[in-house]
């Protein structure tokens, strides 16, 4: 497994902002979010989302953000031939 690279930009009592960079085929590894979060894609492409209920493919578009509630356990995999990048904003309060 090639691991995606996480670079924490802000981490305080209210919010955590992380840049995620995925080489082709790279993945986050299984994890569960403790907080609600927003993802802001910095590139356009497909990500595979593995969950206990099965796999799905999400098409993300540069600058088109989405929101997710805390709690879902998943692994995110870059399904593109090029690097994929997004910013993840977790809301702690």
N, C-alpha and C positions, 0 to 999 in steps of 0.2 A: 504494500500500500504506500502510495506517495501522499504525504500529508500536505494539506493546504497550509498556507502561512498566515498567521493572525498577528496583526500589529495593533496593539491597543493605543488609541489616540487620546482618549479621555476616560478616566475612571474615577468617579467621585461618589458621594452619597446619593446622588439623584439619577445619574445616567452613566452608561458605559458605551463608548463608541469604538468599534473595532473595524479595521480594514482587513478583509479576507482576500487573499490571492491564491488562485488555484491554477497550477500547471495542468495541461491536458491529463485527464484521468485522476487528478488529485482529489482527496476527500477530507472532510472534517473529522471523520470517525464518529461513532455513536455518541450522542450527547442529548441532554434535556435542558431546555431554557428555564431558568428560575423566574424570569421576568417577561412581560409582554415586550415585543420588539418590532422594529421597522427595518426593512432591508431596502437599501438604495443601490440598484445596480449601476456599476461604472462601465460596464460593457453589455453587449447584447448577445444572448445565446441560451443554451439549454443546460439545466441542472437536473440530475436525477436525485430524487428524494426517496430514500429507503426508510420505511417505517415498519412496525410490527404487523401492520395490515397489508403490506405489499409496497411495490415500487410505483412511483409516478414520475412523469417528466414535466418540468415547469419551464416555459419559455419566458425569459426575462428580457426586458428592453431597457437600454441605457436611460437612466433618469426616471424610470417609472417605478415608484416605490410601492411596497406592499407591507401590510401589517399582519402579525401573527400573535396569538395568545400564548402565554407561557404553558409549559407542561408536556408538549408533544416530544417524544423521543425520536430522534432521526439521525441519519447520516446523509450528508450532502456531497454529491460527486459531480465534477466537471465533465460533461458529456460533449465538449467541444474539442476541436483540433488546435485551438489557441487558448491562451491564458484567459481566465474569467476572474473578474474583480467585483466585489460589492462592499458597501459599508453597512455594518449592522449597528443599530442603535437600540440598546436595551434600556427600558425605563424602570428604574428601581423604586420610584415612588408614584 
